[in-house]
């Protein structure tokens, strides 16, 4: 398997490309890439580039384009609305969600979120999250980089212009149903599977009853994740795995 690297779309316009210093150091110092080797470059917008290394330099590795391939996106889009979590857990969620092919990640500032959003360091955090997602697509080979939004309060998210054909919210409330119920219902009503899905995953202790009620008034369906109470990050992987299974069945 050839090594994968990332360049922004603007850096892939010509047949001659150059890896930035961060990617070049990793290529030369860690992976021991040599002149003449072939590598794959991803631009995060659905194109992969087969390239040959012209100059292996830890500061700026020069590449020549051999072949360009367009990769179709998944036939459905999943948005993960995930409550902010403490420590590096949200980074882990972004990494795994990217590997599971999400289209968009929206961090939510829930009432029960332990972490509070620091506006002063917002740009740095968003940049770090994007870097995490970039590393994830390089690992899994996806040609599509998910969008990562600045954190929103649940109310703000409900009031924005996003529209989804099916919205689910992981909930510990008694009226929660197995996700299969909602996929079966959607298929019966529309004769097909949904093309856009949003799934909400709350913090430890779940979303508040008021937050769940607000989501339900916007047609969010509460789903059960089984009898065990899962950690927030485990719940997100559970949900995304179930959704991918349903959509690819």
Phi, psi and omega in degrees: 000131179284150178289147181249144178224170183236137170222146178293156179306323181294338180268002184244023185279337183248167179286340175255125182235164179221125175289142176291175186298320182295311179293323181294318178299317180295319181297313188274316186278325184261308184273350178059040177297138181243159175303134180097343179288158176255139179224170176245134175248132176252142178251359176079359180238026173099009179236137172242145186239121172275121186231158173246139181284120176274317180219119178271098184234129182296345178264326181200100181273122183271138184232153172240132181287132176255315184205142178244131181236133175266129182250123180292143176287170174300151181286006177216157180239127178250128173253127176257115175259103191241130179297140176302137181238163184280161177063217181266012183298320181294327175297318180296319178299315180298318179300308184289324178296321177296316179297334180266012168080026179294153179271323183212145175237126180238104175292138181246137176265087181281160177300330182263006176291128180288323182278137176249140184286124179262106184299331183293329180253018186300312183299319180295320180292317179296322177296319179295318179296320178296319178299320177299317179293322179297315178298326181290318179291329176295322181289316187266347177087011178290140178270001186240124178267127180290153172282141177235115184274156168298149181301143178231153168286150180309320180298318179295320180296320179292333183270355183281184188268005178297140176229132182232144178286332179215124178240130181237149177225120178295128187213147175267003182288157187293338182273008180288141180240163175296139181306330181305325181301318184283328175291319178297318181295317180296318181295322178295322184280328188245348180073017181199176175271157178293149178264340178224129184229141171236135175234129178264135174231126186271182179279181174301130182093359175078168170295157177290157177305323179294320179294318178295319179298317180298319179295321181293329178291343176256027174070028171276133183258124180287130180242149177265143176252023179103185185279342181271145177272116186265151170296157183303313182292327177292321179298322181295318180292321176303308183299312183294325177294316178298316181295316178297321178298314180297318185282339182256003181292000000 
